[in-house]
Amino acid sequence: MSEQAAPVSNVTPELRRSIRFAGLLGSIAALALLWVVGSITDTVPWPPLALAAHLVRAAPGDVATFFIEVLDHWALRLLRLGVVLGALAFGAEVLLRTASGARIRPWAAGGILGGTAALASASDPSLQPDPGYVLIASSLSAALYVAVVRNAYRRATS
């Protein structure tokens, strides 16, 4: 018989913090790698900026106008900052949600994050991303996420 995964609620608060912190460090490393790749070539847009561009285009005109009038040039900057912070929080939380008790599943979390990053980059409305390069960069960032998460979690729990 197979064992059922322990619900997240059975994990102690200290262990949750360690898992989230490891996920945050992994997200920082993965997003940094994607930023470097995006800085080198326009064929791989940085996922948070691609998502922010989608949000700008999807926002109704009245909403966009209101924020531009109130915040002026800071409207787009704050939106981008919010998306980056949301991406970091997502990377931290997905590791916790894929964990089975005290056992983390970094490949599952990395796969989710890599897939999400690939979808965000590939669907950038302002650039012409190359799907092959996007998949390669997203896969490498997912592998980096896994490596950083494993190391950080091992150090936090030892």
N, C-alpha and C positions, 0 to 999 in steps of 0.2 A: 504494500500500500504506500501511496505517496503521502508525504506530510503536507498539511495545508500551511500556506503562508501566514505568519503571524500578522495580525492587523497592526497598522501604524500606531494605534492608540496604546498598544502594549509596550512600546519603546519608551525608555525613560527620557525625561527632558534633556539630560546631559548628552545622551546618545543622539537624540534628534538634532541638537545643536552641532554635534560633531559631524553628523551626516550632511546637514545643510551647509556647514562651513566647508567641508570637502567639496561639495557640489558647487559652491560659490567660487572656490579657487579654480576648479576645473573649468567653470564657465568663463572666468577671466582669461585663463590661458587659451581656451578655444576661440573666444571672440578676438583676442589679441592676434592670434594666428590668422584668422579671417580678415582682420583689419590690415595686416601686413600684406597679405595676398591681394586684397582689394586696392591697396595703395600702389602695388606694382603693376597691376593690370586692370583694365576696365571690364574685362570679361567675367569677373567675379565680384559683383557688388557686395558691400558689407551688409549682412542681413538686417541689423537694426535700422540702417538708413533706408533700405529697400522697404521695410515695413512702415517706416514713418512716411515715406513717399506715398504708399498706398492709403494710409490714413488721411493724408492731406487731400488726395484725390477723391476719397470717399466721403469726406465731410461736406455736409450741405453748405452752400454759399453763405447763408446767414451766420452759421456757426463760425466758419473760417473768418468771415469779415469781422465778427465780434471780437475774436481773439486777436486778430491782427490790429484792430483799433485799440484794444486795451493794452496789449503787450508789445506792440510795434514789432521790432526786429527780434524780440525775445520769444515770440510765439513759436517759430520753427525751432529755435534752439532748445526751448523747454520741451517741446514735443520729442525731439531727438533724444534729449537726456532721459525723458520718461521712458522711451522705448528701450534705451540701453539698460536702464535700471530694471525694467520689467524683464528683459532677456536674462540678466544676471539672477534675478529672483526666480525665474522659471527654471534655470539650470540648477539652482540650489534645491528647489522644491521637487523637481522631477526625480532627483536621486533619492530623496526621502520616500516618495510615492512608489518607486520601483523596488525599494528595499523590502526584505523579508525579515522582519525583526531586526536583529543586529547585523544581519548579512546584507551587504549592499550588492546591487547588481549594476555595476558601472557600464557594462556593455549595453544593457537594455536602455539605461538613461542616455548614454552616448548616442545610441541609435536614434532615439526619439529626438534628441537635440540636433544631431547631424541632419536628419530628415527635415526637421523644421527649418533649419538654416538653409538647406538646399532649396526648399520650396520658397522661402522668403527671397533668397537671392535670385533664383531663376525667374521669378515673376516681377522683377523690378520694372516699373513702368517707364523709367526715364533712360535706362541703359539697355543695351542689347547683350545680355549675358550669354555666355557659351555654356550650354548644359553639361558638356563633358568636363570642362574646367570647374564648374560649380560643384559637380558630384565629387570630383577628386579633392577639391579644397574642403568640402564639407566632411568627407570621409576622414581626411587627415586631421581636421579639427576634432572630430568625434574620437579618434584614436588618442589624440593629445589629452582630451577631456578624461578619458578612461585612465591614462597613465597618471595624470595629476591627481585625480580622485583617489585612486588606489593608494598612492604614496601619502597623500594628506590624511586619509582615513586611517591608514596603518599607524601613522605618527600620532594621531589624535587619540587613538584607542589603546596604544601600547603603554 
